[in-house]
């Protein structure tokens, strides 16, 4: 029953896993909610001030004989004016804040995808290691059976059987440990994707399936144009500049229109005028200085980010080239030669021309070559993942 269910379970490739993670990850959805909040902040920045209505009521009593006592009422309406120089700077700061949030969300999604991709290639690596370990264990079982037969007929010393038993147990232990590592890597991958990925999933990719990259100059250009970290740093600088403009605009007087109607028993008075708040004592030196310092900080952080990401890209690309050269060399000859040497040693041992220790040496060489190939292929995938995280080419849209 379980075999039929596993057969019916579709195989997942890397793009499918990425789509599942972007759709079901609560962390990604929470980051996108921050973008919605930043858009609402623009509406808040563009809102006009509400009018103020003041109503007073009481009694009027005259101190002279000619006055008439009675009710007295006062109604005042005040409408603060939003000056254009202050309004433009405030809205600009909110729009830059939206750009900061969008860039931060893209950077967060790039980190999520990078973590998922590493888990994906980790599963593929552990599966290949398990497959090789099982092949080694099966080979050692076969070799041990042949040695046991030769020992029984007296063609080989018992020492070879003891050595074969030890090698067989070691191969089985390695295969068992490889199986545990496969299960662990599968759990980590499912944790990175989310509950949308079933527990009995299968993968359709191969460890060697790493996309090709353009030359380094092209990657550097993409990094400068598309990196969410650089976009966030630039947006932070724009927001700091807008905030400085807003604080400087606060030095100008605030204006408000005011209209009032006063009624008493003898007369009705209507007044209309302007309320001016004069920035006489508070010249906003503190807020302006703070905003100027934040602007200088954002500029320095942008320059540091550009240099740091450029160096990180160069290091990752160099690692990609090194790993690619190692994979090509191992696939092109080293692994094949080690495998051919193992076959020759096995044939020679079968015909009594070589000893069992020579077969073990050939197996170790072949096993080491395969392990180096797996490690190099994984390093190649890791370098590709790091480069993709740095440049974060557009593809995911934030709603």
C-alpha positions as CSV (number, residue, x, y, z in Angstrom):
1,X,0.0,0.0,0.0
2,X,2.8,2.4,0.9
3,X,4.6,1.6,-2.3
4,X,1.6,2.5,-4.4
5,X,1.2,5.8,-2.5
6,X,4.8,6.6,-3.0
7,X,4.5,5.8,-6.7
8,X,1.4,8.0,-7.0
9,X,3.2,10.9,-5.2
10,X,4.4,13.4,-7.9
11,X,8.1,14.2,-8.0
12,X,9.0,17.8,-7.1
13,X,11.6,19.8,-8.9
14,X,13.3,23.0,-7.6
15,X,10.9,25.6,-9.2
16,X,7.9,23.7,-7.9
17,X,9.3,23.7,-4.3
18,X,10.1,27.4,-4.6
19,X,6.5,28.2,-5.7
20,X,5.2,26.1,-2.7
21,X,7.4,28.0,-0.3
22,X,6.4,31.4,-1.6
23,X,2.7,30.6,-1.5
24,X,2.5,28.8,1.9
25,X,5.3,30.3,4.0
26,X,3.8,32.3,6.9
27,X,7.0,34.3,7.3
28,X,6.8,35.4,3.6
29,X,3.2,36.4,4.0
30,X,4.0,38.4,7.2
31,X,6.7,40.2,5.3
32,X,4.3,41.1,2.5
33,X,1.9,42.4,5.1
34,X,4.5,44.9,6.0
35,X,4.4,46.2,2.4
36,X,0.7,46.7,2.7
37,X,1.3,48.6,5.9
38,X,3.9,50.8,4.2
39,X,1.4,51.6,1.4
40,X,-1.1,52.7,4.1
41,X,1.6,54.9,5.6
42,X,1.6,56.9,2.3
43,X,-2.1,57.5,2.6
44,X,-1.5,58.7,6.2
45,X,1.2,61.0,5.0
46,X,-1.1,62.5,2.4
47,X,-4.0,63.1,4.7
48,X,-5.1,66.6,5.4
49,X,-5.5,67.9,9.0
50,X,-9.0,67.8,10.4
51,X,-10.8,71.0,11.2
52,X,-11.3,71.9,14.9
53,X,-14.6,73.1,16.1
54,X,-15.0,74.9,19.5
55,X,-18.3,75.7,21.0
56,X,-18.8,77.6,24.3
57,X,-22.1,78.4,26.0
58,X,-22.9,80.3,29.2
59,X,-24.7,83.3,30.6
60,X,-24.1,87.0,30.3
61,X,-24.8,89.4,33.2
62,X,-24.5,93.1,32.8
63,X,-22.9,95.3,35.5
64,X,-24.7,98.4,34.3
65,X,-28.4,99.3,34.2
66,X,-28.4,99.5,30.4
67,X,-27.2,95.9,29.8
68,X,-29.5,93.0,29.2
69,X,-28.7,89.7,30.9
70,X,-29.2,86.4,28.9
71,X,-27.4,83.5,27.2
72,X,-24.0,83.8,25.5
73,X,-22.6,81.4,22.9
74,X,-19.4,81.2,20.9
75,X,-18.6,79.0,17.9
76,X,-15.1,78.8,16.5
77,X,-13.9,76.8,13.5
78,X,-10.1,76.4,12.9
79,X,-8.7,74.7,9.8
80,X,-4.9,74.0,9.8
81,X,-3.3,74.5,6.4
82,X,-1.0,71.8,5.0
83,X,1.8,73.8,3.4
84,X,3.1,72.3,0.1
85,X,6.7,72.3,1.1
86,X,5.9,70.3,4.2
87,X,3.4,68.0,2.5
88,X,5.7,67.1,-0.4
89,X,8.6,66.2,1.9
90,X,6.3,64.1,4.2
91,X,4.8,62.1,1.4
92,X,8.2,61.6,-0.2
93,X,9.5,60.2,3.1
94,X,6.6,57.8,3.2
95,X,7.1,56.7,-0.4
96,X,10.7,56.1,0.2
97,X,9.7,54.0,3.3
98,X,7.6,51.9,1.0
99,X,10.6,51.3,-1.3
100,X,12.6,50.3,1.8
101,X,9.9,47.8,2.8
102,X,9.6,46.3,-0.7
103,X,13.3,45.9,-1.0
104,X,13.5,44.3,2.5
105,X,10.8,41.9,1.5
106,X,12.6,41.0,-1.6
107,X,15.8,40.4,0.4
108,X,13.9,38.3,2.9
109,X,12.4,36.2,0.1
110,X,15.8,35.8,-1.5
111,X,17.1,34.5,1.8
112,X,14.2,32.1,2.1
113,X,14.8,30.8,-1.4
114,X,18.6,30.4,-0.8
115,X,17.9,28.4,2.3
116,X,15.4,26.2,0.4
117,X,17.8,25.7,-2.5
118,X,20.6,24.6,-0.1
119,X,18.2,22.1,1.6
120,X,17.2,20.8,-1.9
121,X,20.7,20.2,-3.0
122,X,21.5,18.7,0.4
123,X,18.8,16.1,-0.1
124,X,20.2,15.3,-3.5
125,X,23.7,15.0,-2.1
126,X,22.6,12.7,0.7
127,X,20.6,10.5,-1.7
128,X,23.7,10.1,-4.0
129,X,25.8,9.3,-1.0
130,X,23.3,6.7,0.2
131,X,23.1,5.1,-3.3
132,X,26.9,4.8,-3.4
133,X,27.1,3.5,0.1
134,X,24.5,0.8,-0.7
135,X,26.5,-0.1,-3.8
136,X,29.7,-0.4,-1.7
137,X,27.9,-2.5,0.9
138,X,26.6,-4.9,-1.8
139,X,30.0,-5.1,-3.4
140,X,31.6,-5.9,-0.1
141,X,29.0,-8.6,0.6
142,X,29.8,-10.2,-2.8
143,X,33.6,-9.9,-2.2
144,X,33.2,-11.4,1.3
145,X,31.2,-14.3,-0.1
146,X,33.9,-15.1,-2.6
147,X,36.6,-14.8,0.1
148,X,34.7,-17.1,2.5
149,X,34.5,-19.7,-0.3
150,X,38.2,-19.5,-1.0
151,X,39.0,-19.8,2.7
152,X,36.9,-22.9,3.0
153,X,38.7,-24.6,0.1
154,X,42.1,-23.4,1.4
155,X,43.0,-21.1,-1.4
156,X,43.1,-18.0,0.8
157,X,44.3,-17.4,4.4
158,X,41.7,-16.8,7.1
159,X,43.2,-13.3,7.6
160,X,41.5,-12.2,4.4
161,X,38.1,-13.3,5.7
162,X,38.6,-11.4,8.9
163,X,39.6,-8.3,6.9
164,X,36.6,-8.8,4.6
165,X,34.2,-9.1,7.5
166,X,35.6,-5.8,9.0
167,X,35.2,-4.0,5.6
168,X,31.7,-5.4,5.2
169,X,30.6,-4.2,8.6
170,X,32.1,-0.8,7.9
171,X,30.3,-0.6,4.6
172,X,27.0,-1.5,6.2
173,X,27.6,1.0,9.0
174,X,28.3,3.7,6.4
175,X,25.2,2.9,4.4
176,X,23.1,3.0,7.6
177,X,24.5,6.4,8.5
178,X,23.9,7.6,5.0
179,X,20.2,6.6,5.3
180,X,19.9,8.6,8.5
181,X,21.4,11.6,6.9
182,X,18.9,11.3,4.0
183,X,16.0,11.4,6.4
184,X,17.4,14.3,8.3
185,X,18.0,16.3,5.1
186,X,14.4,15.5,3.9
187,X,13.0,16.9,7.2
188,X,15.0,20.1,6.9
189,X,13.8,20.5,3.3
190,X,10.2,20.1,4.3
191,X,10.8,22.6,7.1
192,X,12.1,25.1,4.6
193,X,9.1,24.6,2.2
194,X,6.3,24.2,4.7
195,X,3.3,22.0,5.3
196,X,2.4,22.1,1.6
197,X,5.1,19.6,0.9
198,X,4.0,16.1,1.9
199,X,6.2,14.0,4.1
200,X,6.7,11.2,1.5
201,X,7.8,13.6,-1.3
202,X,10.3,12.6,-4.0
203,X,12.6,14.9,-5.9
204,X,13.1,14.8,-9.7
205,X,16.4,16.7,-10.0
206,X,20.0,15.7,-9.9
207,X,22.9,17.1,-7.9
208,X,24.7,18.0,-11.1
209,X,21.7,20.0,-12.5
210,X,23.1,23.5,-11.7
211,X,22.2,26.3,-14.2
212,X,25.0,28.0,-16.0
213,X,25.9,31.6,-15.0
214,X,26.8,34.5,-17.3
215,X,30.3,36.0,-17.1
216,X,31.2,38.0,-14.0
217,X,30.8,41.5,-15.6
218,X,27.2,40.7,-16.5
219,X,26.6,39.4,-12.9
220,X,28.1,42.6,-11.5
221,X,25.7,44.7,-13.6
222,X,22.7,42.6,-12.5
223,X,23.9,42.9,-8.9
224,X,24.0,46.7,-9.1
225,X,20.6,46.9,-10.8
226,X,18.6,44.2,-9.0
227,X,20.2,43.5,-5.6
228,X,17.5,44.0,-2.9
229,X,20.1,44.9,-0.4
230,X,21.4,47.7,-2.6
231,X,17.8,48.8,-3.4
232,X,17.0,48.9,0.3
233,X,20.2,51.0,1.1
234,X,19.3,53.4,-1.7
235,X,15.7,53.7,-0.5
236,X,17.0,54.4,3.0
237,X,19.1,57.2,1.7
238,X,16.2,58.7,-0.1
239,X,14.0,58.5,2.9
240,X,16.7,60.1,5.1
241,X,16.9,63.0,2.5
242,X,13.1,63.4,2.5
243,X,13.1,63.4,6.3
244,X,15.8,66.1,6.4
245,X,13.7,68.2,4.0
246,X,10.7,67.7,6.2
247,X,12.5,68.8,9.3
248,X,13.9,71.9,7.6
249,X,10.3,72.7,6.3
250,X,9.2,72.6,9.9
251,X,11.1,75.8,10.5
252,X,8.6,77.7,8.5
253,X,5.5,79.2,10.2
254,X,2.4,77.1,10.5
255,X,-0.8,78.6,9.2
256,X,-4.4,78.0,10.0
257,X,-7.7,79.6,9.0
258,X,-10.0,80.6,11.8
259,X,-13.6,81.7,11.9
260,X,-15.8,82.5,14.9
261,X,-19.3,83.7,15.8
262,X,-20.0,85.2,19.2
263,X,-23.5,85.9,20.5
264,X,-24.6,87.7,23.6
265,X,-28.0,89.3,24.5
266,X,-27.0,92.6,22.9
267,X,-25.1,91.7,19.7
268,X,-23.8,89.1,17.3
269,X,-20.1,89.2,16.3
270,X,-18.6,87.3,13.3
271,X,-14.8,87.1,12.9
272,X,-12.5,85.6,10.3
273,X,-8.7,85.5,10.4
274,X,-5.4,83.6,10.2
275,X,-3.5,81.9,13.0
276,X,0.3,81.9,12.6
277,X,2.6,79.8,14.7
278,X,5.9,81.7,14.8
279,X,9.0,79.4,15.2
280,X,10.7,81.9,17.5
281,X,12.3,79.8,20.2
282,X,12.3,76.3,18.7
283,X,14.3,76.4,15.4
284,X,14.3,72.6,15.1
285,X,18.0,72.4,15.5
286,X,17.9,69.0,17.2
287,X,15.6,67.2,14.7
288,X,17.4,68.8,11.7
289,X,20.8,67.7,13.0
290,X,19.5,64.2,13.7
291,X,18.1,63.9,10.2
292,X,21.3,65.2,8.7
293,X,23.3,62.6,10.7
294,X,20.9,59.8,9.5
295,X,21.4,60.9,5.9
296,X,25.2,60.8,6.3
297,X,24.9,57.3,7.9
298,X,22.7,56.0,5.1
299,X,25.2,57.2,2.5
300,X,28.1,55.5,4.2
301,X,26.1,52.3,4.6
302,X,25.2,52.4,0.9
303,X,28.9,52.7,-0.1
304,X,29.8,49.9,2.3
305,X,27.0,47.7,1.0
306,X,28.1,48.2,-2.6
307,X,31.7,47.3,-1.8
308,X,30.8,44.3,0.4
309,X,28.3,42.8,-2.1
310,X,30.8,43.3,-5.0
311,X,33.5,41.4,-3.1
312,X,31.0,38.7,-2.0
313,X,30.0,38.2,-5.6
314,X,33.6,37.9,-6.8
315,X,34.3,35.3,-4.0
316,X,31.2,33.3,-4.9
317,X,32.0,33.4,-8.6
318,X,35.5,32.2,-8.0
319,X,34.2,29.4,-5.9
320,X,31.8,28.5,-8.7
321,X,34.6,28.4,-11.2
322,X,36.8,26.3,-8.9
323,X,34.0,23.8,-8.2
324,X,33.0,23.6,-11.9
325,X,36.6,22.8,-12.8
326,X,36.8,20.1,-10.2
327,X,33.5,18.6,-11.3
328,X,34.7,18.6,-14.9
329,X,38.0,17.0,-14.0
330,X,36.5,14.3,-11.8
331,X,33.7,13.5,-14.2
332,X,36.0,13.6,-17.2
333,X,38.6,11.1,-16.1
334,X,39.5,10.7,-12.4
335,X,36.3,8.8,-11.4
336,X,36.2,6.7,-14.6
337,X,39.9,5.8,-14.2
338,X,39.4,4.8,-10.6
339,X,36.4,2.7,-11.5
340,X,38.4,1.0,-14.3
341,X,41.2,0.3,-11.9
342,X,38.8,-1.3,-9.4
343,X,37.4,-3.5,-12.1
344,X,40.9,-4.6,-13.1
345,X,41.8,-5.3,-9.5
346,X,38.6,-7.4,-9.0
347,X,39.2,-9.4,-12.1
348,X,42.8,-10.0,-11.2
349,X,41.8,-11.1,-7.7
350,X,39.1,-13.4,-9.2
351,X,41.8,-15.2,-11.2
352,X,44.3,-15.2,-8.3
353,X,46.7,-12.7,-9.8
354,X,46.2,-10.1,-7.1
355,X,45.6,-10.1,-3.4
356,X,42.5,-8.9,-1.5
357,X,44.3,-5.9,-0.1
358,X,44.9,-4.6,-3.6
359,X,41.1,-4.8,-4.2
360,X,40.5,-2.9,-1.0
361,X,43.0,-0.2,-2.0
362,X,41.3,0.1,-5.4
363,X,37.9,0.4,-3.7
364,X,39.1,3.1,-1.4
365,X,40.5,5.1,-4.3
366,X,37.3,4.8,-6.2
367,X,35.2,5.6,-3.2
368,X,37.4,8.7,-2.5
369,X,37.0,9.9,-6.1
370,X,33.3,9.5,-5.9
371,X,33.2,11.4,-2.6
372,X,35.2,14.2,-4.1
373,X,32.9,14.4,-7.0
374,X,29.9,14.6,-4.8
375,X,31.5,17.3,-2.6
376,X,32.6,19.3,-5.7
377,X,29.1,19.1,-7.2
378,X,27.6,20.3,-3.9
379,X,30.1,23.2,-3.7
380,X,29.1,24.1,-7.2
381,X,25.5,24.2,-6.3
382,X,26.2,26.2,-3.1
383,X,28.2,28.8,-5.1
384,X,25.3,29.1,-7.5
385,X,22.8,29.5,-4.7
386,X,25.0,32.2,-3.1
387,X,25.2,34.1,-6.4
388,X,21.5,33.9,-7.0
389,X,20.9,35.2,-3.4
390,X,23.2,38.2,-4.0
391,X,21.7,39.3,-7.3
392,X,18.1,38.2,-6.6
393,X,16.9,38.7,-10.2
394,X,13.3,39.8,-10.4
395,X,10.8,37.1,-10.6
396,X,8.9,37.2,-7.3
397,X,6.3,40.0,-7.1
398,X,5.1,41.4,-3.9
399,X,1.4,41.9,-3.8
